Amino acid sequence: MTVNDGVAAHLARRALEVRQQPLSIEIEAAARNVLLDWLAATLGGSAEPIVSALLDGLEPGSGSSRIVGRDLRAVPSLAALVNGTAAHTLELDDIYAPGLFHPGAPVIAAALAVADQRDVTVGRLLRAIVVGYEVGGRLSADLGPTHYRHWHTTGTAGAVAAAAAVADLEELDHERLAHALSLAATTCGGVQQTFRSDAAGKPLHSGAAAQAGVVAVAAARGGVTGAADVFEGPAGLAAATGTTTDWAASRSCDGPLVIERITVKPYQCCGHTFAAIDAALELRARGIDPARIEQITIDTYSAAVSTAGIAAPRTDAERRFSLAHLVSAGLVLGAEAMFGDDAPADPIVQHLVPRVRLSVDETYDARFPAHRGARVRAELAGGDVRVCDVPDRSGSPERPLSAERLADKFAATAAPVLGARAADVYATVLALDPNLPVSSLPVRPSNNRG
């Protein structure tokens, strides 16, 4: 592959532009915030069965890169796989809405694995994160909703984003960086059917993307070449995945950095459900009596209906992708208890779930994917009707979470691994000197759990 006017070359140039600019105070703070959010999700996810199963099956041995939440190390590619999987397991990792993309899980998993190997500074890790988000966000925005119909963008664009972050740490030149992005594109994957059923494999999409990014950069550094038109060619990524795009975002340098436009998840479930949950919680706060509800109508955008439209969920995994269950549980139990173990068995929740109707609203569809909205309409016995409209979900750039809520999320999510240390670890990372070695980043458990 030679440097040309292709999409891979444009993305590589954009990565170099970001690399060459000193991080402003605001951008460094944004990178630190996404690192903290990733660390919380990964620490919490590290205690989940899928991570134990991966470690049992892989038998990772030893290496330079830390396994988050475990007293283990592995070679960078395996550490990226495990940490990237852990980060996506709890459905709490961040989102870039215009790209229908979870950038943190693959990008930071890959970057940390190589940062550990190279023993770089915290500041270098933060810069690599900014670069990975920028490349992955622009690519994901171009892949867009047509790609997302059948493909999980976190597994596809995520691999390219991970490669961009790792290439930044390795300081690849433009030509080899473009090779790395191309190689990541040809080794990416992740199909939607995996999370439209009761399967455990969805988090592997982000883990495999992180691993693909590490491998792609190693291959490019060693001299392996990729196709110059791997994205836009007649048999390239767009054509192969049914994507319709003009590559405007990937070819442009305009607008704010992607890392400035990130959504932080407030709820442990599919992000397409957040606006409807917000509406349900607002109706509850206004004093609605769930026991009197005879029917609930949720108006939202079509991707939310197709992705989170499970009408009669049977398992925890399905309930995380069920607007019917989540809105019912929110109305009845509130934000804290709606994700508790007892929520599915609550008799009023069980009464409401089959009474939920989903409807695609043209206004919400027109604003998607940059904006995610929903309206919940509850019809009560006696003819009373309560309605709440949420144009933008909580956690989005339009409605960011408060500093207090971010700290609370970290403490609650990381507590199973860090215990009482969670709040102290949050404060430590928030104030960590960027000139310190990345080994000073606390990612180990509070005990010797392996």
Secondary structure in CASP SS format (residue, H / E / C, confidence):
PFRMAT SS
TARGET T0000
AUTHOR 0000-0000-0000
METHOD secondary structure of the structure
MODEL  1
M C 1.00
T C 1.00
V C 1.00
N C 1.00
D C 1.00
G C 1.00
V H 1.00
A H 1.00
A H 1.00
H H 1.00
L H 1.00
A H 1.00
R H 1.00
R H 1.00
A H 1.00
L H 1.00
E H 1.00
V H 1.00
R H 1.00
Q H 1.00
Q C 1.00
P C 1.00
L C 1.00
S C 1.00
I H 1.00
E H 1.00
I H 1.00
E H 1.00
A H 1.00
A H 1.00
A H 1.00
R H 1.00
N H 1.00
V H 1.00
L H 1.00
L H 1.00
D H 1.00
W H 1.00
L H 1.00
A H 1.00
A H 1.00
T H 1.00
L H 1.00
G H 1.00
G H 1.00
S H 1.00
A C 1.00
E C 1.00
P H 1.00
I H 1.00
V H 1.00
S H 1.00
A H 1.00
L H 1.00
L H 1.00
D H 1.00
G H 1.00
L H 1.00
E C 1.00
P C 1.00
G C 1.00
S C 1.00
G C 1.00
S C 1.00
S E 1.00
R E 1.00
I E 1.00
V C 1.00
G C 1.00
R C 1.00
D C 1.00
L E 1.00
R E 1.00
A E 1.00
V C 1.00
P H 1.00
S H 1.00
L H 1.00
A H 1.00
A H 1.00
L H 1.00
V H 1.00
N H 1.00
G H 1.00
T H 1.00
A H 1.00
A H 1.00
H H 1.00
T H 1.00
L C 1.00
E C 1.00
L C 1.00
D C 1.00
D C 1.00
I E 1.00
Y E 1.00
A H 1.00
P H 1.00
G H 1.00
L C 1.00
F E 1.00
H C 1.00
P C 1.00
G H 1.00
A H 1.00
P H 1.00
V H 1.00
I H 1.00
A H 1.00
A H 1.00
A H 1.00
L H 1.00
A H 1.00
V H 1.00
A H 1.00
D H 1.00
Q H 1.00
R H 1.00
D C 1.00
V C 1.00
T E 1.00
V H 1.00
G H 1.00
R H 1.00
L H 1.00
L H 1.00
R H 1.00
A H 1.00
I H 1.00
V H 1.00
V H 1.00
G H 1.00
Y H 1.00
E H 1.00
V H 1.00
G H 1.00
G H 1.00
R H 1.00
L H 1.00
S H 1.00
A H 1.00
D H 1.00
L H 1.00
G H 1.00
P H 1.00
T H 1.00
H H 1.00
Y H 1.00
R C 1.00
H C 1.00
W E 1.00
H C 1.00
T H 1.00
T H 1.00
G H 1.00
T H 1.00
A H 1.00
G H 1.00
A H 1.00
V H 1.00
A H 1.00
A H 1.00
A H 1.00
A H 1.00
A H 1.00
V H 1.00
A H 1.00
D H 1.00
L H 1.00
E H 1.00
E C 1.00
L C 1.00
D C 1.00
H H 1.00
E H 1.00
R H 1.00
L H 1.00
A H 1.00
H H 1.00
A H 1.00
L H 1.00
S H 1.00
L H 1.00
A H 1.00
A H 1.00
T H 1.00
T C 1.00
C C 1.00
G C 1.00
G C 1.00
V E 1.00
Q H 1.00
Q H 1.00
T H 1.00
F H 1.00
R C 1.00
S C 1.00
D C 1.00
A C 1.00
A C 1.00
G C 1.00
K H 1.00
P H 1.00
L H 1.00
H H 1.00
S H 1.00
G H 1.00
A H 1.00
A H 1.00
A H 1.00
Q H 1.00
A H 1.00
G H 1.00
V H 1.00
V H 1.00
A H 1.00
V H 1.00
A H 1.00
A H 1.00
A H 1.00
R H 1.00
G H 1.00
G C 1.00
V C 1.00
T C 1.00
G C 1.00
A C 1.00
A C 1.00
D C 1.00
V C 1.00
F C 1.00
E C 1.00
G C 1.00
P C 1.00
A C 1.00
G C 1.00
L H 1.00
A H 1.00
A H 1.00
A H 1.00
T C 1.00
G C 1.00
T C 1.00
T C 1.00
T C 1.00
D C 1.00
W C 1.00
A H 1.00
A H 1.00
S H 1.00
R H 1.00
S C 1.00
C C 1.00
D C 1.00
G C 1.00
P C 1.00
L C 1.00
V H 1.00
I H 1.00
E H 1.00
R H 1.00
I C 1.00
T E 1.00
V C 1.00
K C 1.00
P C 1.00
Y C 1.00
Q C 1.00
C C 1.00
C C 1.00
G H 1.00
H H 1.00
T H 1.00
F H 1.00
A H 1.00
A H 1.00
I H 1.00
D H 1.00
A H 1.00
A H 1.00
L H 1.00
E H 1.00
L H 1.00
R H 1.00
A H 1.00
R C 1.00
G C 1.00
I C 1.00
D C 1.00
P H 1.00
A H 1.00
R H 1.00
I E 1.00
E E 1.00
Q E 1.00
I E 1.00
T E 1.00
I E 1.00
D E 1.00
T E 1.00
Y C 1.00
S H 1.00
A H 1.00
A H 1.00
V H 1.00
S H 1.00
T H 1.00
A C 1.00
G E 1.00
I C 1.00
A C 1.00
A C 1.00
P C 1.00
R C 1.00
T C 1.00
D H 1.00
A H 1.00
E H 1.00
R H 1.00
R C 1.00
F C 1.00
S E 1.00
L H 1.00
A H 1.00
H H 1.00
L H 1.00
V H 1.00
S H 1.00
A H 1.00
G H 1.00
L H 1.00
V H 1.00
L H 1.00
G H 1.00
A H 1.00
E H 1.00
A H 1.00
M C 1.00
F C 1.00
G C 1.00
D C 1.00
D C 1.00
A H 1.00
P H 1.00
A H 1.00
D C 1.00
P H 1.00
I H 1.00
V H 1.00
Q H 1.00
H H 1.00
L H 1.00
V H 1.00
P H 1.00
R H 1.00
V E 1.00
R E 1.00
L E 1.00
S E 1.00
V E 1.00
D C 1.00
E H 1.00
T H 1.00
Y H 1.00
D H 1.00
A H 1.00
R H 1.00
F C 1.00
P C 1.00
A C 1.00
H C 1.00
R C 1.00
G C 1.00
A E 1.00
R E 1.00
V E 1.00
R E 1.00
A E 1.00
E E 1.00
L E 1.00
A C 1.00
G C 1.00
G C 1.00
D C 1.00
V E 1.00
R E 1.00
V E 1.00
C E 1.00
D E 1.00
V E 1.00
P C 1.00
D C 1.00
R C 1.00
S C 1.00
G C 1.00
S C 1.00
P C 1.00
E C 1.00
R C 1.00
P C 1.00
L C 1.00
S C 1.00
A H 1.00
E H 1.00
R H 1.00
L H 1.00
A H 1.00
D H 1.00
K H 1.00
F H 1.00
A H 1.00
A H 1.00
T H 1.00
A H 1.00
A H 1.00
P H 1.00
V H 1.00
L H 1.00
G H 1.00
A H 1.00
R H 1.00
A H 1.00
A H 1.00
D H 1.00
V H 1.00
Y H 1.00
A H 1.00
T H 1.00
V H 1.00
L H 1.00
A C 1.00
L C 1.00
D C 1.00
P C 1.00
N C 1.00
L C 1.00
P E 1.00
V H 1.00
S H 1.00
S H 1.00
L C 1.00
P C 1.00
V C 1.00
R C 1.00
P C 1.00
S C 1.00
N C 1.00
N C 1.00
R C 1.00
G C 1.00
END
